[in-house]
Amino acid sequence: MSENCSHDCSSCKENCSSRDKKSLIKEPNKFSDIKKVIAVVSGKGGVGKSMTCAMLASAAQNSGRVTAIMDADITGPSIPKMFGVKDRARGSENGILPVVTDSGIQIMSMNVLLENEAEPVVWRGSLISGTVSQFWTDVIWTGVDIMFIDMPPGTGDVPLTVFQSIPLDGIIIVTTPQDLVGMIVQKAVNMANMMNVPILGIVENMSYINCPDCGRKISVFGESGVDAFAKENGITAVAKLPIDRELTKSADSGKIDSLKNNYLSEFYEKIMKNLN
Ligand code: ADP
């Protein structure tokens, strides 16, 4: 980067790394129409990133927006199972067609491409990144108002490819109370800042349980620090998700889009307001 960089590439002739970043953005399939793209990220696996992604997509679909999920978690895809999708993706001469849930959400995932869902994907990072890019360039996403991308956990190769090759309108960070204590979430925040992608909100999953006897909220892992963390990092939308057996049951039985109580409906409306 030039010493005198003004961060305005249009008025500068230098061929520096900042300019390169822009050119890595890929065009979607020419038959696709996607208005907004939000990536759901986490510092590590198993914190409820896919659960959050599925609940946000259900909230979007219920609010009348045409919704899609790109399951970029290639080695641990769980989105199709959560929605009870059994179909396999089909190809056409113009591209690959996503599968569609009963509620109308368009989904592309490694699991709808594999013949046997239990088959492991034992691939190197570059091949995985290439597949995620193809989910953007080769899949025909039809009339999508909002797409959620279930990102692979962490800040490695594949998340980096998504950040660089897909024009993200924002990200949602998913964390647990324990992660907030360490530096894991901070890494995800720093990555988003480095890539200049707005952080639309943060979800603290497994934040508390509701006592089945008295209904009181019990903070199993101690008092939540997510509000303070959000404030420090300038994040305005915060949600706290309880540990709720109904969520696991719905996800395991493929009925995540018919939740009686979608805890993230209000949060969803807030993040929509944060979208430009
Ligand atoms: P990740 O995508 O971060 O790896 P998942 O969303 O797949 O995590 O969640 C891991 C497991 O925990 C799944 O079995 C999911 O159903 C369960 N789970 C996630 N969040 C909750 C919650 N708030 N209450 C109960 N179970 C949850």
Boltz pocket constraint, residues with backbone or C-beta under 6 A from the ligand:
constraints:
  - pocket:
      binder: B
      contacts: [[A, 42], [A, 44], [A, 45], [A, 46], [A, 47], [A, 48], [A, 49], [A, 50], [A, 51], [A, 52], [A, 78], [A, 205], [A, 206], [A, 241], [A, 242], [A, 243], [A, 244], [A, 245], [A, 247], [A, 248], [A, 251], [A, 252]]
      max_distance: 6.0
